[in-house]
């Protein structure tokens, strides 16, 4: 109760602070106090795509800087699609640039640069934390810690590659993957045979899926893969793609590995006399049940990010085959590589877990 009281106090304090942290920003921030729509124009392009441009006149109050407390007049033009713009309403906080009048005779004017969203991001982060703690309790708390540590590790790994381009990103991500796996599983599940089995299964299955993917790409000479989205990189894009495959499939493989390990050890703890044959049969049944759902999760997670661009291509009369090839070739390759890792993690996790169970039996 003391912990949750302190956590709730931190929640309230951070929410109040982020509502009044304008002084921390160098850019000028203005809070919208009045909005008026003055004009709407219907537009149709050559592909019969309809849109509407609407102009808003906005009066906002500056919240920081030398002009703090003064009103500023802004103009905003937004479309229904909202690709590069959006409508604003009273209460929104905006980053603005101020046009200074040397004579100070005219009302302040300026341009809208961006929206201040830190309060919304913070609120969603707190919702995520509370859900994790309510459902997972102690394990949820360690999950949050492992997530923060892994995010910092990934940022550090990428920074190393940016600063030292001669070092292979694949090796950097390989070392990072070992740390990700060990930190995540050890923090959440503790130091025990179940965790050790899951770590080994995760690393073996991920490495094997990466080797299979590399072999397939080498045999097919990477035909059909469109690397256009990486065209501005000044580094070897094939290696970066493989490193992304490595890290991307790790989470799903880790999930399957710990599921298999936890299931086998749960069966053993329920019945210490259970035979290896029964463990294998039960483990394979569990693996078959989770295999389909996990591969679907990975598929949808990768494909969903390309849906907007796919619709954009199709709406502008691009052929279906070309649109799919341009936007989904890399995502499908990632999903297939991760799916291979998931499937491999089932037998690998099963036999490694049985090995640890047998070793535990012998030590009794």
C-alpha positions in Angstrom: 0.0 0.0 0.0 2.9 2.4 0.8 4.4 1.6 -2.7 1.1 2.3 -4.5 0.6 5.5 -2.5 4.0 6.7 -3.5 3.4 5.7 -7.1 0.1 7.6 -7.1 1.8 10.6 -5.6 4.4 10.5 -8.4 1.6 10.2 -10.9 -0.2 13.3 -9.6 3.1 15.3 -9.2 4.3 14.5 -12.8 0.9 15.3 -14.3 0.8 18.7 -12.6 4.5 19.4 -13.4 4.1 18.7 -17.1 1.2 21.1 -17.3 3.4 23.9 -16.1 6.8 23.1 -17.5 6.9 25.7 -20.3 9.9 27.4 -18.7 12.0 24.4 -19.6 11.6 24.9 -23.4 13.7 27.2 -25.5 11.0 27.4 -28.2 8.0 29.7 -27.7 4.8 27.9 -26.5 1.3 29.3 -27.0 -2.0 28.0 -25.6 -5.0 28.3 -27.9 -7.7 30.5 -26.4 -9.9 31.2 -29.5 -10.4 29.5 -32.8 -12.4 30.7 -35.8 -12.8 28.8 -39.1 -12.9 31.3 -41.9 -12.6 29.4 -45.2 -13.1 25.9 -46.7 -12.1 24.8 -50.2 -12.9 21.5 -51.8 -10.1 19.9 -53.9 -10.0 17.0 -56.4 -6.8 15.7 -57.9 -6.1 13.9 -61.2 -6.9 10.5 -59.6 -10.3 11.8 -58.3 -9.1 11.9 -54.7 -11.3 14.4 -52.7 -10.0 16.6 -50.0 -11.0 19.8 -48.2 -8.7 22.6 -47.1 -9.9 24.6 -44.1 -8.3 27.8 -42.8 -8.4 28.7 -39.1 -7.6 32.0 -37.4 -6.2 31.3 -34.0 -5.6 33.5 -31.0 -3.2 32.0 -28.4 -1.5 33.1 -25.2 2.3 32.9 -25.0 3.3 30.8 -22.0 7.1 31.4 -21.9 9.8 33.7 -23.2 10.0 37.5 -23.1 6.4 37.9 -24.5 4.9 35.6 -21.8 1.2 36.5 -21.2 0.8 38.3 -24.5 -1.6 37.2 -27.3 -0.4 36.0 -30.6 -2.4 35.7 -33.8 -1.8 32.5 -35.9 -3.2 31.1 -39.1 -3.6 27.4 -39.7 -4.6 25.5 -42.8 -5.5 21.9 -42.5 -6.9 19.1 -44.7 -9.3 16.2 -44.0 -6.5 13.7 -44.7 -4.3 15.4 -42.0 -1.2 14.0 -43.6 1.0 17.0 -42.8 -1.4 19.2 -40.8 -4.3 19.1 -38.3 -7.0 21.2 -36.8 -6.5 22.9 -33.5 -9.0 23.6 -30.7 -9.2 25.7 -27.6 -6.7 24.3 -25.0 -4.1 23.0 -27.4 -0.5 24.1 -26.7 1.6 24.9 -29.7 5.2 25.5 -30.5 5.3 28.7 -32.4 7.8 31.2 -34.0 7.1 34.8 -33.1 7.3 37.6 -35.7 8.6 40.6 -33.8 7.4 44.0 -34.7 10.2 46.5 -34.0 7.7 49.3 -33.4 5.4 47.2 -31.1 2.4 48.8 -32.8 0.8 45.7 -34.3 -0.5 42.5 -32.5 2.0 39.7 -32.3 1.9 37.2 -35.2 3.7 34.0 -36.0 3.8 30.5 -37.4 2.8 27.2 -35.9 5.7 24.7 -35.8 4.4 21.8 -33.8 2.1 20.6 -31.0 3.2 20.2 -27.4 2.2 16.7 -26.6 4.3 15.7 -23.6 1.3 15.7 -21.2 -0.6 13.2 -23.4 2.5 11.0 -23.8 3.1 11.1 -20.0 -0.5 10.1 -19.3 -0.5 7.2 -21.7 2.9 6.0 -20.2 1.3 6.1 -16.7 -1.7 4.1 -17.9 0.7 1.5 -19.3 2.7 1.4 -16.0 -0.5 1.1 -13.8 -1.8 -1.8 -16.0 1.5 -3.6 -15.8 1.6 -3.3 -12.1 -2.0 -4.2 -11.4 -1.8 -7.3 -13.6 1.8 -8.3 -13.1 2.5 -6.9 -9.7 6.1 -7.7 -8.8 6.8 -9.2 -12.3 5.1 -6.2 -13.9 7.5 -3.9 -12.0 10.5 -5.8 -13.2 9.1 -5.7 -16.7 9.1 -1.9 -16.6 12.7 -1.9 -15.4 13.8 -4.3 -18.1 12.0 -2.3 -20.8 13.8 0.9 -19.7 17.1 -0.9 -19.6 16.6 -2.5 -23.0 15.6 0.9 -24.5 18.8 2.5 -23.1 20.9 -0.5 -24.4 19.4 -0.2 -27.9 20.1 3.5 -28.0 23.6 3.0 -26.8 24.2 0.2 -29.4 23.0 2.4 -32.2 25.1 5.3 -31.0 28.2 3.0 -31.1 27.4 2.1 -34.7 26.9 5.8 -35.7 30.2 6.8 -34.0 32.2 3.8 -35.3 30.9 2.8 -38.7 33.7 0.3 -39.2 32.1 -2.0 -36.5 29.5 -4.4 -38.0 26.0 -3.5 -36.9 25.2 -7.2 -36.9 27.8 -7.9 -34.3 26.6 -5.0 -32.2 23.0 -6.1 -32.4 24.1 -9.7 -31.7 25.7 -8.7 -28.4 22.8 -6.4 -27.6 20.4 -9.3 -28.2 22.2 -11.5 -25.7 21.9 -8.7 -23.1 18.2 -8.0 -24.0 17.3 -11.6 -23.5 19.3 -12.1 -20.3 18.1 -8.9 -18.7 14.4 -9.3 -19.7 14.1 -13.0 -18.6 16.2 -12.8 -15.5 14.5 -9.7 -14.2 11.0 -11.0 -14.8 11.4 -14.7 -14.0 14.4 -14.8 -11.7 17.6 -16.8 -11.6 16.4 -20.4 -12.0 16.5 -23.4 -14.5 13.3 -22.2 -16.2 14.9 -18.9 -17.0 18.2 -20.4 -18.1 16.3 -22.8 -20.5 14.3 -19.9 -22.0 17.5 -17.8 -22.5 19.3 -20.6 -24.3 16.2 -21.5 -26.4 15.7 -17.8 -27.4 19.3 -17.3 -28.5 19.6 -20.6 -30.4 16.2 -20.2 -32.2 17.0 -16.6 -33.1 20.4 -17.4 -34.4 19.2 -20.4 -36.4 16.4 -18.3 -38.0 18.9 -15.6 -38.9 21.2 -18.2 -40.5 18.3 -19.7 -42.5 17.2 -16.2 -43.6 20.7 -15.3 -44.7 21.1 -18.5 -46.6 17.8 -17.9 -48.5 18.7 -14.3 -49.3 22.1 -15.5 -50.6 20.6 -18.3 -52.7 18.0 -16.0 -54.2 20.4 -13.0 -54.6 17.8 -11.0 -52.7 15.5 -10.8 -55.7 12.2 -9.2 -54.9 13.4 -7.2 -51.9 13.0 -3.5 -52.4 15.5 -1.5 -50.4 14.3 1.9 -51.6 13.3 3.0 -48.1 17.0 2.7 -47.2 18.3 4.6 -50.2 19.5 7.5 -48.2 21.7 5.5 -45.9 25.4 5.8 -46.4 26.0 2.4 -44.8 25.5 -1.2 -46.2 21.8 -1.5 -46.2 21.8 -5.4 -46.4 23.6 -5.6 -43.1 21.3 -3.1 -41.5 18.3 -5.1 -42.8 19.7 -8.3 -41.3 20.4 -6.5 -37.9 16.8 -5.3 -37.9 15.7 -8.9 -38.5 17.8 -10.1 -35.6 16.3 -7.6 -33.1 12.8 -7.7 -34.6 12.3 -11.4 -34.2 13.9 -11.6 -30.8 10.8 -10.5 -28.8 8.4 -13.0 -30.3 11.0 -15.9 -30.0 11.6 -14.9 -26.4 7.9 -15.1 -25.7 7.6 -18.6 -27.2 10.7 -19.8 -25.4 9.6 -18.7 -21.9 6.1 -20.1 -22.6 7.6 -23.5 -23.5 10.0 -23.5 -20.6 7.4 -22.4 -18.0 4.9 -25.0 -19.3 7.4 -27.9 -19.1 8.5 -26.9 -15.6 4.9 -26.4 -14.4 4.1 -30.0 -15.6 7.1 -31.3 -13.8 6.4 -29.4 -10.5 2.8 -30.7 -10.6 3.9 -34.3 -11.1 7.6 -35.0 -10.3 7.2 -38.5 -11.7 6.0 -37.4 -15.1 7.8 -39.2 -17.9 9.9 -37.6 -20.6 7.5 -38.9 -23.2 4.5 -37.2 -21.6 6.5 -34.0 -21.3 7.3 -34.1 -25.0 3.7 -34.8 -26.0 2.3 -32.1 -23.7 5.0 -29.6 -24.8 4.3 -30.2 -28.5 0.6 -29.7 -27.9 1.3 -26.4 -26.2 3.6 -25.4 -29.0 1.0 -26.1 -31.6 -1.5 -24.0 -29.8 0.7 -20.9 -29.6 2.4 -21.3 -32.9 -0.4 -20.0 -35.0 -1.3 -17.0 -32.8 2.3 -15.9 -32.4 3.1 -16.0 -36.1 -0.1 -14.0 -36.8 0.9 -11.4 -34.2 4.3 -11.0 -35.8 2.7 -10.8 -39.3 0.2 -8.1 -38.3 2.7 -6.2 -36.3 5.0 -5.8 -39.3 2.4 -5.3 -42.0 0.3 -2.8 -40.1 3.0 -0.1 -40.4 2.9 -0.3 -44.2 -0.9 0.0 -44.6 -0.9 3.9 -44.9 1.7 3.9 -47.7 0.0 0.9 -49.4 -3.3 2.8 -49.5 -1.5 5.9 -50.8 0.0 4.0 -53.7 -3.3 2.3 -54.6 -5.2 5.6 -54.3 -2.8 7.1 -56.8 -3.4 4.4 -59.5 -0.3 2.3 -58.8 -0.6 -1.3 -59.8 -1.3 -3.7 -57.0 1.8 -5.8 -57.6 4.1 -2.8 -57.7 2.4 -1.3 -54.6 2.8 -4.6 -52.6 6.4 -5.1 -53.8 7.4 -1.5 -52.9 5.8 -1.4 -49.5 5.6 -5.0 -48.2 8.6 -6.9 -49.5 10.8 -6.1 -46.5 8.0 -6.4 -44.0 7.0 -9.8 -45.4 10.7 -10.9 -45.2 10.8 -9.8 -41.6 7.6 -11.5 -40.7 8.7 -14.8 -42.4 12.1 -14.7 -40.6 10.4 -14.1 -37.3 7.9 -16.8 -38.0 10.8 -19.3 -38.7 12.3 -18.3 -35.3 8.9 -18.8 -33.6 8.5 -22.3 -35.0 12.1 -23.3 -34.3 11.7 -22.0 -30.7 9.1 -24.7 -29.9 11.2 -27.8 -30.3 14.4 -26.1 -29.2 12.7 -24.7 -26.1 11.0 -28.1 -25.4 14.2 -30.2 -25.5 16.3 -27.6 -23.6 13.6 -27.5 -20.9 13.4 -31.3 -20.7 17.2 -31.4 -20.4 17.1 -29.0 -17.4 14.2 -31.0 -15.9 16.2 -34.2 -16.2 19.3 -32.5 -14.6 17.1 -31.3 -11.8 15.8 -34.8 -11.2 19.3 -36.2 -11.0 20.3 -33.6 -8.5 17.5 -34.6 -6.1 
